[in-house]
Amino acid sequence: NEYKSYLSSNMDELVSKYSKLSLENPESDSSWSCNYDKEGIKLFSKSDTKDGQAVNLLVAITEVEGVTAAEMTQVFFRQDLKLKWDESIEKSTELEKVDEQTIIYHQVQKRIWPAAQRDFVYKSQLVKIGESDIPDWMVCNLSCDHDGAPSGKYCRATIEIAFHCSNIVNGDKADRKNVKCKIFYSATINPGGWVPAKAVAAASSKEYPKFLKKISQFAKDHVKGNDVPTF
């Protein structure tokens, strides 16, 4: 159907855009400015255009010791794992499984008083990038509509999220001590309702580091006891 092919082409564009972006080096590229640099997490921003409008693109970069790109993206993609570390979710419902690596969800966020409670419907896709024996992996989450979750009960937010992970291996890749992954994360969230753009940007700058610390620690704990890394 037309809508599904539109959604698929949008997802392909998102994967292509963030695959290219992840190859950039914000630390040496003057078009990026560093907004945050603490505890191994860096936040960069640059001007971008979306639908003809100027937008501020925000990305966070960090490295996680002892975890591969494949393992890290599983922690972000799999709902059984995500619900263990993401405490902002009140409930998440699988609406449609397109295939093993593409699922549509309806997610309801916990209410932050006095703001209205928010929800969003999104397609989540896990993508393997490259054919090497230590490939990059990425999860893209993109808002969509679905008959299984019409808007109405909550304030409907929209999202465009890319979680790209690449491997850094020094020595024998079969030894977890020699492995780490680099995360390149970007989330564009329109919370719906009337929220000033500056407030959204300020909230993102606070939430990115908190999110990366939480998922990194969870991933490290999750692979403990499994000596052989999965690529």
Secondary structure, DSSP 4 states (H G I P E B T S, - for coil): -HHHHHHHHHHHHHHHHHHHHHHS-TTT-TT-EEEEEETTEEEEEEEEEETTEEEEEEEEEEEEET--HHHHHHHHH-HHHHHHH-TTEEEEEEEEEEETTEEEEEEEEPP-TTSPPEEEEEEEEEEEESSSSS-EEEEEEEE---TTS-S-SSEE-EEEEEEEEEEEE-S-TTSGGGEEEEEEEEEEEE-SSS--HHHHHHHHHHHHHHHHHHHHHHHHHHHTT--S---
